């Protein structure tokens, strides 16, 4: 861990998260991965500890903490189990955050206390089967009907989709206006117009659901809209900026777990009469792993600090997400190499870390999209 000056409160948060991860999360990680689900009690426990709404003010039932505290706690959970960590991340950054930033007072009072307390779980719905990185081409339509909207269409790649009670939905209210014709809604998942159509069978983060959802004449009141009609694209992009800090943290946690497993294994494994940790080739490999991991963590913390200071952090969150995700893939690959054949088996956790790492290069904006965001911001800054 880098020498970062933490407040007394942040130190306590780190210790609490680390202890919870060691006692409750890590021992169940392999079993959860195998069974393809996270037990409800674990989500409820995260809510009791204040992890499900860390940046939600206390007046709405949250912990009232900063983004740095969120990153510190999330890394601990992701190092223990990436699936558990992403449940926490989505609820915080993709659900609570847009409701807090753009929702009405009535929406905040109605939804945030249960979401922040772990009594309800949220999900975020932007991508579609034929519209991922290009939201302007979405086909999910919300038609205005006097004092309500009727939604029809399909959404895909929804983390927590099968278990969620609440969805933040991005849909087109006027397709002719492109980005300016997109709006955001809060949808209760027990609405009869919401149908879980498919659960994806995935390479990694297998203990969380990734769902495809259909909307069939899903009627919601006008009061379900977040912000104003046409604000949806701005809400989605702002939400993703914060969400990328969460994914970067997840990648750091995965990489850290794999790195620590590899170092421990290298100090135990004997070859040619000595531990493999004494071989210079492996030492060089571990030095590179540690350096990339530390750089990823610092980039992530920088984005979190900028968010806390209400600065424009689009470039920094994209940089953190890009570099940390690619680091996670590189580090987990090297961790398996250090383990040799054993690393390729389910008997060692590096196999799971390797599978979990890949998604961090894809969701909440692929690595290619992050490069577009970074380049765009650079071209604006340098004149």
C-alpha positions, -999 to 999 in steps of 0.1 A, spaced: 0 0 0 13 34 -9 20 60 18 -11 80 16 -21 103 44 -55 91 56 -77 107 82 -84 89 114 -119 82 100 -105 68 68 -81 46 87 -110 32 107 -130 26 74 -101 7 59 -97 -15 90 -134 -22 92 -135 -31 55 -104 -52 57 -117 -71 87 -151 -77 71 -135 -89 39 -112 -113 58 -140 -127 80 -171 -127 58 -162 -122 22 -130 -140 13 -139 -174 29 -171 -175 7 -156 -162 -25 -148 -195 -43 -181 -210 -32 -201 -180 -44 -183 -181 -77 -191 -218 -81 -227 -214 -71 -232 -182 -91 -247 -160 -64 -240 -138 -34 -261 -146 -3 -286 -119 7 -272 -117 42 -239 -105 28 -255 -76 10 -275 -68 41 -244 -69 62 -227 -44 38 -256 -22 43 -254 -24 81 -217 -14 79 -225 16 57 -209 3 26 -239 4 3 -244 42 4 -210 55 14 -213 90 -3 -250 94 5 -256 121 32 -267 109 66 -300 127 62 -309 101 35 -297 71 55 -261 70 41 -227 72 56 -220 108 45 -184 100 35 -161 110 7 -150 92 -25 -116 84 -11 -132 65 18 -154 47 -8 -123 37 -28 -104 25 3 -133 3 14 -141 -10 -21 -105 -21 -27 -106 -43 3 -139 -60 -7 -127 -65 -43 -94 -80 -32 -115 -106 -13 -142 -111 -40 -147 -91 -71 -184 -101 -74 -191 -88 -39 -172 -56 -46 -191 -48 -78 -225 -52 -61 -213 -25 -37 -198 -4 -65 -230 -4 -87 -253 4 -58 -231 33 -48 -219 49 -80 -245 39 -106 -277 41 -85 -274 62 -54 -251 87 -71 -275 98 -99 -305 98 -76 -285 120 -52 -271 143 -79 -302 147 -101 -332 133 -83 -360 153 -67 -362 156 -29 -392 132 -30 -371 107 -50 -342 110 -26 -364 104 4 -382 75 -12 -353 55 -25 -319 65 -9 -325 52 27 -333 17 17 -306 16 -10 -279 30 13 -290 7 41 -288 -25 21 -326 -31 24 -330 -27 -14 -305 -32 -42 -301 -11 -73 -290 -16 -109 -282 7 -138 -295 3 -173 -280 20 -203 -266 -6 -228 -289 -25 -252 -284 -56 -272 -276 -35 -303 -264 -3 -286 -235 -4 -261 -209 23 -266 -233 44 -288 -262 54 -265 -277 78 -290 -288 47 -311 -308 32 -283 -342 17 -292 -358 16 -257 -385 43 -260 -404 61 -233 -435 77 -248 -452 105 -229 -489 99 -221 -502 130 -203 -490 124 -167 -471 92 -174 -446 74 -197 -450 41 -213 -417 23 -219 -410 -4 -245 -376 -20 -255 -348 -41 -242 -317 -35 -221 -287 -57 -217 -256 -63 -195 -273 -51 -163 -252 -60 -133 -274 -70 -103 -304 -71 -127 -319 -103 -114 -317 -93 -77 -323 -55 -79 -354 -38 -65 -347 -5 -82 -333 4 -116 -320 37 -129 -330 35 -166 -318 56 -195 -343 56 -224 -351 77 -254 -381 101 -250 -375 118 -284 -353 97 -308 -353 124 -334 -331 146 -310 -303 121 -306 -283 127 -274 -307 155 -265 -337 132 -267 -326 108 -239 -341 108 -204 -335 90 -171 -361 73 -149 -363 54 -116 -381 21 -122 -393 -3 -95 -384 -38 -107 -417 -52 -95 -435 -31 -122 -455 -56 -142 -441 -42 -174 -405 -52 -164 -395 -87 -175 -361 -105 -168 -355 -120 -202 -321 -136 -199 -293 -142 -175 -258 -143 -190 -234 -172 -185 -201 -154 -180 -163 -159 -178 -159 -140 -145 -177 -121 -118 -200 -152 -118 -215 -146 -84 -233 -115 -97 -262 -116 -122 -259 -99 -155 -293 -97 -170 -312 -87 -201 -345 -69 -193 -375 -63 -215 -400 -35 -211 -435 -43 -223 -459 -14 -220 -441 -5 -187 -461 24 -174 -445 48 -149 -457 82 -135 -440 114 -147 -426 117 -112 -404 87 -120 -382 108 -143 -349 119 -129 -342 155 -137 -359 170 -168 -368 154 -201 -337 154 -223 -313 153 -193 -306 115 -196 -274 116 -216 -258 141 -193 -270 121 -163 -256 89 -178 -222 103 -187 -218 120 -153 -228 88 -136 -202 68 -157 -174 92 -147 -180 82 -111 -186 46 -120 -152 43 -136 -136 51 -103 -154 21 -89 -143 -2 -118 -107 11 -115 -109 2 -78 -122 -32 -86 -93 -38 -110 -68 -27 -83 -84 -50 -58 -83 -80 -82 -47 -72 -92 -36 -69 -56 -52 -102 -46 -35 -120 -75 -1 -103 -68 -2 -112 -31 -11 -148 -39 18 -150 -64 43 -136 -40 32 -160 -12 33 -190 -35 68 -180 -48 82 -181 -13 68 -216 -7 73 -233 -40 107 -252 -43 125 -258 -76 161 -268 -82 167 -269 -44 155 -234 -35 123 -213 -35 113 -199 -68 112 -164 -52 150 -165 -53 151 -166 -91 159 -132 -106 135 -137 -135 105 -140 -112 118 -112 -90 117 -89 -121 82 -101 -128 70 -93 -93 87 -59 -93 68 -50 -125 36 -63 -110 40 -42 -79 49 -11 -98 19 -13 -121 -4 -20 -92 9 10 -73 5 33 -103 -31 20 -108 -39 27 -71 -25 62 -73 -44 71 -105 -76 59 -89 -70 79 -57 -62 109 -77 -96 107 -95 -113 102 -62 -97 132 -47 -107 153 -77 -142 141 -74 -143 151 -37 -130 185 -46 -158 189 -72 -132 192 -101 -137 179 -136 -123 144 -133 -136 128 -166 -100 124 -179 -86 112 -146 -114 86 -140 -109 73 -176 -71 71 -171 -76 52 -138 -101 28 -153 -80 22 -184 -47 17 -167 -60 -3 -137 -81 -26 -159 -52 -34 -182 -29 -38 -152 -54 -63 -137 -53 -84 -168 -15 -82 -170 -9 -90 -133 -34 -119 -131 -18 -134 -162 17 -132 -146 3 -145 -113 -9 -177 -131 25 -180 -148 43 -178 -114 19 -206 -101 27 -227 -132 2 -255 -138 -14 -251 -104 -24 -215 -114 -46 -230 -141 -67 -250 -117 -96 -240 -95 -76 -251 -65 -58 -217 -64 -76 -184 -64 -55 -168 -91 -76 -186 -117 -107 -168 -104 -89 -135 -103 -78 -139 -139 -114 -146 -150 -127 -116 -130 -101 -92 -143 -112 -93 -179 -146 -76 -174 -129 -44 -160 -116 -37 -196 -152 -39 -209 -179 -26 -187 -187 11 -179 -168 19 -211 -143 -3 -229 -106 5 -229 -111 19 -264 -138 42 -251 -115 54 -223 -89 63 -248 -114 84 -267 -124 102 -235 -88 108 -225 -79 121 -260 -109 144 -261 -100 159 -228 -64 164 -238 -73 182 -270 -96 205 -250 -69 213 -224 -39 219 -246 -43 249 -269 
